[in-house]
Amino acid sequence: MPRYYFDLRDEKGIALDEEGLELASHRAVQAEAAKSVADMARDAVLSASPAGGRQTMSIDVRDDGGPVMQVTFSFEIENHKTRSRARDH
C-alpha cells in the first residue's frame, strides 16, 4: 500500500509530514486531506483576530514520487459590529 504525506501550509509556513499514512486509494487520500484541512480551518477560525482578515491554508499531499494533490481552504472574518461602530465615529 502506498504511503502519502500530508504537509500543512498556511501564512506562517509549511509543516512537513515526516511519517505519512498508508492509504489504499486516491479517494481515501482525498478524505484524509479534507479532514486535515477542516481541522486546520477550525483552529484558525478560533484563534483568528476579532478584527478579521483573510486567511488561506492548504494540505499538500505527496507520495514517494512527488505531489499528488492539494486541498486549499480560504476564509475571511468580517466583524459587523466592529465595522458599524467604526463608521459611527
MOPAC internal coordinates of N, CA, C and O (Angstrom, degrees):
PM7 1SCF
backbone

  N    0.0000 0     0.00 0     0.00 0    0    0    0
  C    1.4524 1     0.00 0     0.00 0    1    0    0
  C    1.5382 1   108.44 1     0.00 0    2    1    0
  O    1.2310 1   120.41 1   -45.26 1    3    2    1
  N    1.3335 1   116.83 1   134.74 1    3    2    1
  C    1.4725 1   119.38 1  -178.85 1    5    3    2
  C    1.5300 1   112.40 1   -69.34 1    6    5    3
  O    1.2310 1   121.36 1   -28.19 1    7    6    5
  N    1.3190 1   115.00 1   151.81 1    7    6    5
  C    1.4716 1   122.06 1   177.19 1    9    7    6
  C    1.5261 1   107.64 1  -104.29 1   10    9    7
  O    1.2310 1   121.55 1   -47.82 1   11   10    9
  N    1.3414 1   114.64 1   132.18 1   11   10    9
  C    1.4639 1   122.24 1   179.66 1   13   11   10
  C    1.5232 1   109.39 1  -117.25 1   14   13   11
  O    1.2310 1   121.32 1   -35.95 1   15   14   13
  N    1.3378 1   115.09 1   144.05 1   15   14   13
  C    1.4553 1   122.00 1  -179.08 1   17   15   14
  C    1.5231 1   108.40 1  -115.97 1   18   17   15
  O    1.2310 1   120.79 1   -44.61 1   19   18   17
  N    1.3260 1   116.10 1   135.39 1   19   18   17
  C    1.4608 1   123.24 1  -174.36 1   21   19   18
  C    1.5312 1   108.62 1  -114.76 1   22   21   19
  O    1.2310 1   120.77 1   -84.88 1   23   22   21
  N    1.3186 1   116.14 1    95.12 1   23   22   21
  C    1.4608 1   121.90 1  -179.43 1   25   23   22
  C    1.5277 1   109.40 1   -86.18 1   26   25   23
  O    1.2310 1   120.44 1   -48.02 1   27   26   25
  N    1.3238 1   116.76 1   131.98 1   27   26   25
  C    1.4618 1   122.74 1  -177.46 1   29   27   26
  C    1.5251 1   109.40 1   -96.15 1   30   29   27
  O    1.2310 1   120.60 1   -52.43 1   31   30   29
  N    1.3367 1   116.46 1   127.57 1   31   30   29
  C    1.4658 1   120.93 1  -178.25 1   33   31   30
  C    1.5314 1   109.57 1  -126.33 1   34   33   31
  O    1.2310 1   120.96 1   -47.54 1   35   34   33
  N    1.3432 1   115.77 1   132.46 1   35   34   33
  C    1.4615 1   121.37 1   172.43 1   37   35   34
  C    1.5262 1   107.96 1  -147.43 1   38   37   35
  O    1.2310 1   120.31 1    11.38 1   39   38   37
  N    1.3435 1   117.01 1  -168.62 1   39   38   37
  C    1.4559 1   120.42 1  -177.37 1   41   39   38
  C    1.5286 1   112.87 1   -63.66 1   42   41   39
  O    1.2310 1   120.53 1   158.51 1   43   42   41
  N    1.3210 1   116.59 1   -21.49 1   43   42   41
  C    1.4628 1   120.74 1  -178.85 1   45   43   42
  C    1.5269 1   112.24 1   -81.79 1   46   45   43
  O    1.2310 1   119.96 1   162.10 1   47   46   45
  N    1.3235 1   117.68 1   -17.90 1   47   46   45
  C    1.4585 1   120.75 1  -179.27 1   49   47   46
  C    1.5188 1   111.45 1   138.49 1   50   49   47
  O    1.2310 1   121.39 1    26.98 1   51   50   49
  N    1.3170 1   114.95 1  -153.02 1   51   50   49
  C    1.4584 1   120.56 1  -177.41 1   53   51   50
  C    1.5220 1   109.86 1  -127.70 1   54   53   51
  O    1.2310 1   121.26 1   -41.23 1   55   54   53
  N    1.3251 1   115.19 1   138.77 1   55   54   53
  C    1.4595 1   121.57 1   175.41 1   57   55   54
  C    1.5293 1   106.69 1  -112.71 1   58   57   55
  O    1.2310 1   120.93 1   -67.23 1   59   58   57
  N    1.3212 1   115.83 1   112.77 1   59   58   57
  C    1.4625 1   120.39 1  -177.18 1   61   59   58
  C    1.5231 1   111.29 1   -78.68 1   62   61   59
  O    1.2310 1   121.33 1   -43.20 1   63   62   61
  N    1.3047 1   115.06 1   136.80 1   63   62   61
  C    1.4572 1   122.79 1   175.29 1   65   63   62
  C    1.5270 1   107.38 1   -83.82 1   66   65   63
  O    1.2310 1   120.13 1   -67.01 1   67   66   65
  N    1.3097 1   117.36 1   112.99 1   67   66   65
  C    1.4647 1   121.70 1  -177.76 1   69   67   66
  C    1.5256 1   112.44 1   -90.11 1   70   69   67
  O    1.2310 1   120.04 1   160.40 1   71   70   69
  N    1.3487 1   117.53 1   -19.60 1   71   70   69
  C    1.4638 1   121.01 1  -175.30 1   73   71   70
  C    1.5247 1   113.09 1   -96.38 1   74   73   71
  O    1.2310 1   120.41 1   132.67 1   75   74   73
  N    1.3225 1   116.83 1   -47.33 1   75   74   73
  C    1.4513 1   121.15 1  -177.97 1   77   75   74
  C    1.5205 1   113.11 1    72.97 1   78   77   75
  O    1.2310 1   121.86 1    -2.73 1   79   78   77
  N    1.3162 1   114.05 1   177.27 1   79   78   77
  C    1.4669 1   121.76 1   179.07 1   81   79   78
  C    1.5142 1   108.94 1  -134.84 1   82   81   79
  O    1.2310 1   120.65 1   -37.26 1   83   82   81
  N    1.3097 1   116.36 1   142.74 1   83   82   81
  C    1.4544 1   120.44 1   172.90 1   85   83   82
  C    1.5264 1   107.88 1   -87.21 1   86   85   83
  O    1.2310 1   120.80 1   -58.75 1   87   86   85
  N    1.3251 1   116.07 1   121.25 1   87   86   85
  C    1.4606 1   121.47 1  -178.50 1   89   87   86
  C    1.5257 1   109.27 1  -131.87 1   90   89   87
  O    1.2310 1   121.05 1   -33.27 1   91   90   89
  N    1.3333 1   115.59 1   146.73 1   91   90   89
  C    1.4628 1   120.97 1  -171.42 1   93   91   90
  C    1.5263 1   114.88 1   -85.35 1   94   93   91
  O    1.2310 1   119.93 1   158.50 1   95   94   93
  N    1.3419 1   117.73 1   -21.50 1   95   94   93
  C    1.4693 1   118.53 1  -173.79 1   97   95   94
  C    1.5241 1   110.86 1  -148.44 1   98   97   95
  O    1.2310 1   121.26 1   -16.93 1   99   98   97
  N    1.3360 1   115.19 1   163.07 1   99   98   97
  C    1.4686 1   119.43 1   175.91 1  101   99   98
  C    1.5205 1   110.67 1   -65.74 1  102  101   99
  O    1.2310 1   119.98 1   149.88 1  103  102  101
  N    1.3115 1   117.65 1   -30.12 1  103  102  101
  C    1.4660 1   121.00 1   176.88 1  105  103  102
  C    1.5336 1   110.09 1   -63.14 1  106  105  103
  O    1.2310 1   120.43 1   138.69 1  107  106  105
  N    1.3293 1   116.78 1   -41.31 1  107  106  105
  C    1.4671 1   120.99 1   178.10 1  109  107  106
  C    1.5260 1   110.36 1   -67.26 1  110  109  107
  O    1.2310 1   120.02 1   143.61 1  111  110  109
  N    1.3318 1   117.56 1   -36.39 1  111  110  109
  C    1.4681 1   121.90 1   176.48 1  113  111  110
  C    1.5255 1   109.67 1   -63.76 1  114  113  111
  O    1.2310 1   120.51 1   135.12 1  115  114  113
  N    1.3272 1   116.63 1   -44.88 1  115  114  113
  C    1.4695 1   121.10 1  -179.89 1  117  115  114
  C    1.5289 1   110.52 1   -63.49 1  118  117  115
  O    1.2310 1   120.21 1   139.39 1  119  118  117
  N    1.3179 1   117.20 1   -40.61 1  119  118  117
  C    1.4733 1   120.77 1   179.42 1  121  119  118
  C    1.5282 1   110.59 1   -64.53 1  122  121  119
  O    1.2310 1   120.09 1   138.48 1  123  122  121
  N    1.3230 1   117.43 1   -41.52 1  123  122  121
  C    1.4636 1   120.86 1   179.21 1  125  123  122
  C    1.5268 1   110.90 1   -67.07 1  126  125  123
  O    1.2310 1   120.15 1   140.17 1  127  126  125
  N    1.3308 1   117.32 1   -39.83 1  127  126  125
  C    1.4675 1   121.07 1   177.65 1  129  127  126
  C    1.5266 1   110.49 1   -63.79 1  130  129  127
  O    1.2310 1   120.10 1   138.29 1  131  130  129
  N    1.3282 1   117.41 1   -41.71 1  131  130  129
  C    1.4673 1   121.27 1   178.62 1  133  131  130
  C    1.5265 1   110.67 1   -62.88 1  134  133  131
  O    1.2310 1   120.22 1   137.64 1  135  134  133
  N    1.3145 1   117.19 1   -42.36 1  135  134  133
  C    1.4655 1   121.21 1   178.48 1  137  135  134
  C    1.5265 1   110.26 1   -62.56 1  138  137  135
  O    1.2310 1   120.57 1   136.59 1  139  138  137
  N    1.3232 1   116.52 1   -43.41 1  139  138  137
  C    1.4670 1   120.56 1  -178.95 1  141  139  138
  C    1.5213 1   111.85 1   -64.85 1  142  141  139
  O    1.2310 1   119.87 1   135.43 1  143  142  141
  N    1.3382 1   117.86 1   -44.57 1  143  142  141
  C    1.4684 1   120.25 1  -179.14 1  145  143  142
  C    1.5306 1   110.25 1   -68.69 1  146  145  143
  O    1.2310 1   119.94 1   147.48 1  147  146  145
  N    1.3263 1   117.71 1   -32.52 1  147  146  145
  C    1.4741 1   120.21 1   176.35 1  149  147  146
  C    1.5233 1   110.57 1   -64.95 1  150  149  147
  O    1.2310 1   120.26 1   138.24 1  151  150  149
  N    1.3223 1   117.10 1   -41.76 1  151  150  149
  C    1.4686 1   120.75 1   177.14 1  153  151  150
  C    1.5292 1   110.88 1   -62.86 1  154  153  151
  O    1.2310 1   120.59 1   136.47 1  155  154  153
  N    1.3397 1   116.48 1   -43.53 1  155  154  153
  C    1.4684 1   120.79 1   178.52 1  157  155  154
  C    1.5229 1   110.66 1   -62.15 1  158  157  155
  O    1.2310 1   120.49 1   136.57 1  159  158  157
  N    1.3268 1   116.67 1   -43.43 1  159  158  157
  C    1.4674 1   121.33 1  -178.38 1  161  159  158
  C    1.5226 1   110.63 1   -63.13 1  162  161  159
  O    1.2310 1   120.18 1   135.62 1  163  162  161
  N    1.3158 1   117.27 1   -44.38 1  163  162  161
  C    1.4686 1   120.74 1   179.49 1  165  163  162
  C    1.5233 1   110.16 1   -59.01 1  166  165  163
  O    1.2310 1   120.39 1   131.94 1  167  166  165
  N    1.3336 1   116.87 1   -48.06 1  167  166  165
  C    1.4597 1   120.61 1  -179.29 1  169  167  166
  C    1.5325 1   111.45 1   -64.02 1  170  169  167
  O    1.2310 1   120.28 1   140.66 1  171  170  169
  N    1.3329 1   117.08 1   -39.34 1  171  170  169
  C    1.4668 1   121.08 1  -179.31 1  173  171  170
  C    1.5171 1   111.55 1   -66.74 1  174  173  171
  O    1.2310 1   119.91 1   137.63 1  175  174  173
  N    1.3187 1   117.78 1   -42.37 1  175  174  173
  C    1.4696 1   120.99 1   179.69 1  177  175  174
  C    1.5303 1   109.88 1   -65.34 1  178  177  175
  O    1.2310 1   120.39 1   137.82 1  179  178  177
  N    1.3268 1   116.86 1   -42.18 1  179  178  177
  C    1.4621 1   120.06 1  -179.31 1  181  179  178
  C    1.5262 1   112.43 1   -66.34 1  182  181  179
  O    1.2310 1   119.93 1   148.78 1  183  182  181
  N    1.3264 1   117.73 1   -31.22 1  183  182  181
  C    1.4652 1   120.13 1  -177.68 1  185  183  182
  C    1.5331 1   113.21 1   -99.55 1  186  185  183
  O    1.2310 1   120.23 1  -178.59 1  187  186  185
  N    1.3231 1   117.17 1     1.41 1  187  186  185
  C    1.4710 1   120.78 1  -178.15 1  189  187  186
  C    1.5203 1   111.18 1   -68.84 1  190  189  187
  O    1.2310 1   121.17 1   -26.81 1  191  190  189
  N    1.3020 1   115.36 1   153.19 1  191  190  189
  C    1.4575 1   122.29 1   177.04 1  193  191  190
  C    1.5259 1   109.93 1   -65.90 1  194  193  191
  O    1.2310 1   119.63 1   -38.89 1  195  194  193
  N    1.3252 1   118.32 1   141.11 1  195  194  193
  C    1.4603 1   120.45 1   176.16 1  197  195  194
  C    1.5295 1   112.51 1   -61.12 1  198  197  195
  O    1.2310 1   120.48 1   158.37 1  199  198  197
  N    1.3155 1   116.69 1   -21.63 1  199  198  197
  C    1.4643 1   120.21 1   178.54 1  201  199  198
  C    1.5313 1   111.16 1   -70.38 1  202  201  199
  O    1.2310 1   120.88 1   164.21 1  203  202  201
  N    1.3169 1   115.93 1   -15.79 1  203  202  201
  C    1.4590 1   119.94 1   175.90 1  205  203  202
  C    1.5065 1   113.11 1    88.49 1  206  205  203
  O    1.2310 1   122.01 1    23.70 1  207  206  205
  N    1.3048 1   113.77 1  -156.30 1  207  206  205
  C    1.4563 1   120.44 1  -176.51 1  209  207  206
  C    1.5134 1   110.34 1   121.97 1  210  209  207
  O    1.2310 1   121.46 1   -22.73 1  211  210  209
  N    1.3037 1   114.80 1   157.27 1  211  210  209
  C    1.4605 1   121.12 1  -178.23 1  213  211  210
  C    1.5276 1   110.01 1   -88.98 1  214  213  211
  O    1.2310 1   121.10 1   -41.65 1  215  214  213
  N    1.3254 1   115.50 1   138.35 1  215  214  213
  C    1.4546 1   121.67 1   176.66 1  217  215  214
  C    1.5164 1   109.35 1  -132.07 1  218  217  215
  O    1.2310 1   121.24 1   -35.68 1  219  218  217
  N    1.3130 1   115.22 1   144.32 1  219  218  217
  C    1.4562 1   121.52 1   176.33 1  221  219  218
  C    1.5140 1   108.34 1  -130.01 1  222  221  219
  O    1.2310 1   120.79 1   -40.64 1  223  222  221
  N    1.3091 1   116.10 1   139.36 1  223  222  221
  C    1.4552 1   121.64 1   177.98 1  225  223  222
  C    1.5200 1   108.48 1  -142.44 1  226  225  223
  O    1.2310 1   120.99 1   -21.47 1  227  226  225
  N    1.3116 1   115.71 1   158.53 1  227  226  225
  C    1.4610 1   118.35 1   179.24 1  229  227  226
  C    1.5193 1   110.92 1  -150.55 1  230  229  227
  O    1.2310 1   122.07 1   -18.55 1  231  230  229
  N    1.3081 1   113.63 1   161.45 1  231  230  229
  C    1.4501 1   123.61 1   170.63 1  233  231  230
  C    1.5174 1   105.76 1  -113.22 1  234  233  231
  O    1.2310 1   120.66 1   -61.48 1  235  234  233
  N    1.3181 1   116.33 1   118.52 1  235  234  233
  C    1.4570 1   121.52 1   176.04 1  237  235  234
  C    1.5237 1   107.29 1   -99.47 1  238  237  235
  O    1.2310 1   120.67 1   -64.06 1  239  238  237
  N    1.3153 1   116.32 1   115.94 1  239  238  237
  C    1.4626 1   120.91 1  -177.69 1  241  239  238
  C    1.5254 1   108.91 1   -99.69 1  242  241  239
  O    1.2310 1   121.48 1   -46.61 1  243  242  241
  N    1.3251 1   114.78 1   133.39 1  243  242  241
  C    1.4636 1   120.00 1   177.80 1  245  243  242
  C    1.5219 1   109.56 1  -138.56 1  246  245  243
  O    1.2310 1   121.54 1   -21.65 1  247  246  245
  N    1.3058 1   114.66 1   158.35 1  247  246  245
  C    1.4536 1   120.35 1   171.02 1  249  247  246
  C    1.5229 1   107.26 1  -122.22 1  250  249  247
  O    1.2310 1   119.65 1    11.80 1  251  250  249
  N    1.3186 1   118.28 1  -168.20 1  251  250  249
  C    1.4566 1   120.35 1  -178.18 1  253  251  250
  C    1.5248 1   112.50 1   -64.90 1  254  253  251
  O    1.2310 1   120.31 1   160.95 1  255  254  253
  N    1.3399 1   117.02 1   -19.05 1  255  254  253
  C    1.4559 1   121.29 1   179.44 1  257  255  254
  C    1.5169 1   114.43 1   -90.58 1  258  257  255
  O    1.2310 1   119.86 1   169.92 1  259  258  257
  N    1.3354 1   117.88 1   -10.08 1  259  258  257
  C    1.4578 1   120.89 1  -179.94 1  261  259  258
  C    1.5195 1   112.35 1   128.15 1  262  261  259
  O    1.2310 1   120.25 1    20.79 1  263  262  261
  N    1.3515 1   117.13 1  -159.21 1  263  262  261
  C    1.4667 1   121.27 1  -176.90 1  265  263  262
  C    1.5300 1   112.51 1   -62.40 1  266  265  263
  O    1.2310 1   121.63 1   -38.89 1  267  266  265
  N    1.3389 1   114.49 1   141.11 1  267  266  265
  C    1.4681 1   121.82 1   178.80 1  269  267  266
  C    1.5246 1   110.26 1  -114.65 1  270  269  267
  O    1.2310 1   120.28 1   130.83 1  271  270  269
  N    1.3426 1   117.07 1   -49.17 1  271  270  269
  C    1.4675 1   121.57 1   178.89 1  273  271  270
  C    1.5105 1   109.43 1  -162.60 1  274  273  271
  O    1.2310 1   121.79 1   -16.45 1  275  274  273
  N    1.3430 1   114.17 1   163.55 1  275  274  273
  C    1.4675 1   121.34 1   174.68 1  277  275  274
  C    1.5210 1   107.32 1  -132.57 1  278  277  275
  O    1.2310 1   120.76 1   -48.10 1  279  278  277
  N    1.3126 1   116.15 1   131.90 1  279  278  277
  C    1.4598 1   122.34 1   174.97 1  281  279  278
  C    1.5242 1   106.41 1  -114.04 1  282  281  279
  O    1.2310 1   120.89 1   -59.27 1  283  282  281
  N    1.3402 1   115.90 1   120.73 1  283  282  281
  C    1.4594 1   121.34 1  -175.73 1  285  283  282
  C    1.5189 1   110.24 1  -116.15 1  286  285  283
  O    1.2310 1   121.24 1   -37.35 1  287  286  285
  N    1.3298 1   115.24 1   142.65 1  287  286  285
  C    1.4591 1   121.54 1   178.69 1  289  287  286
  C    1.5158 1   107.80 1  -135.06 1  290  289  287
  O    1.2310 1   120.16 1   -48.64 1  291  290  289
  N    1.3310 1   117.30 1   131.36 1  291  290  289
  C    1.4631 1   122.92 1   176.35 1  293  291  290
  C    1.5184 1   109.16 1  -125.48 1  294  293  291
  O    1.2310 1   121.04 1   -34.47 1  295  294  293
  N    1.3244 1   115.61 1   145.53 1  295  294  293
  C    1.4616 1   119.75 1   175.32 1  297  295  294
  C    1.5136 1   109.28 1  -149.21 1  298  297  295
  O    1.2310 1   121.80 1   -19.11 1  299  298  297
  N    1.3042 1   114.15 1   160.89 1  299  298  297
  C    1.4593 1   121.03 1   177.22 1  301  299  298
  C    1.5150 1   107.95 1  -139.81 1  302  301  299
  O    1.2310 1   120.79 1   -45.75 1  303  302  301
  N    1.3104 1   116.10 1   134.25 1  303  302  301
  C    1.4586 1   121.29 1   177.52 1  305  303  302
  C    1.5210 1   107.86 1  -100.18 1  306  305  303
  O    1.2310 1   120.86 1   -55.27 1  307  306  305
  N    1.3212 1   115.95 1   124.73 1  307  306  305
  C    1.4601 1   122.11 1   174.69 1  309  307  306
  C    1.5111 1   107.74 1  -114.81 1  310  309  307
  O    1.2310 1   120.48 1   -65.52 1  311  310  309
  N    1.2924 1   116.69 1   114.48 1  311  310  309
  C    1.4532 1   121.77 1   179.63 1  313  311  310
  C    1.5288 1   107.58 1   -92.52 1  314  313  311
  O    1.2310 1   119.90 1   -80.38 1  315  314  313
  N    1.3139 1   117.80 1    99.62 1  315  314  313
  C    1.4615 1   122.16 1  -174.95 1  317  315  314
  C    1.5202 1   113.25 1   -67.27 1  318  317  315
  O    1.2310 1   119.64 1   144.52 1  319  318  317
  N    1.3066 1   118.28 1   -35.48 1  319  318  317
  C    1.4684 1   119.31 1   179.88 1  321  319  318
  C    1.5125 1   110.94 1   -67.08 1  322  321  319
  O    1.2310 1   119.80 1   140.53 1  323  322  321
  N    1.3086 1   117.99 1   -39.47 1  323  322  321
  C    1.4605 1   120.90 1   178.41 1  325  323  322
  C    1.5147 1   110.12 1   -66.48 1  326  325  323
  O    1.2310 1   120.34 1   137.96 1  327  326  325
  N    1.3385 1   116.95 1   -42.04 1  327  326  325
  C    1.4613 1   120.41 1   179.95 1  329  327  326
  C    1.5208 1   111.54 1   -63.93 1  330  329  327
  O    1.2310 1   119.74 1   136.63 1  331  330  329
  N    1.3299 1   118.10 1   -43.37 1  331  330  329
  C    1.4596 1   119.67 1  -177.37 1  333  331  330
  C    1.5321 1   111.15 1   -68.76 1  334  333  331
  O    1.2310 1   119.79 1   144.81 1  335  334  333
  N    1.3131 1   118.01 1   -35.19 1  335  334  333
  C    1.4707 1   120.30 1   177.54 1  337  335  334
  C    1.5155 1   110.61 1   -67.23 1  338  337  335
  O    1.2310 1   120.32 1   141.85 1  339  338  337
  N    1.3229 1   116.99 1   -38.15 1  339  338  337
  C    1.4622 1   120.16 1   179.91 1  341  339  338
  C    1.5122 1   110.87 1   -64.73 1  342  341  339
  O    1.2310 1   119.81 1   144.73 1  343  342  341
  N    1.3306 1   117.96 1   -35.27 1  343  342  341
  C    1.4663 1   121.25 1   179.07 1  345  343  342
  C    1.5160 1   111.37 1   -69.76 1  346  345  343
  O    1.2310 1   119.97 1   151.24 1  347  346  345
  N    1.3457 1   117.66 1   -28.76 1  347  346  345
  C    1.4649 1   121.13 1  -178.03 1  349  347  346
  C    1.5255 1   112.03 1   -73.21 1  350  349  347
  O    1.2310 1   120.17 1   160.65 1  351  350  349
  N    1.3300 1   117.28 1   -19.35 1  351  350  349
  C    1.4631 1   119.84 1  -176.02 1  353  351  350
  C    1.4812 1   112.53 1   -99.80 1  354  353  351
  O    1.2310 1   120.10 1   180.00 1  355  354  353

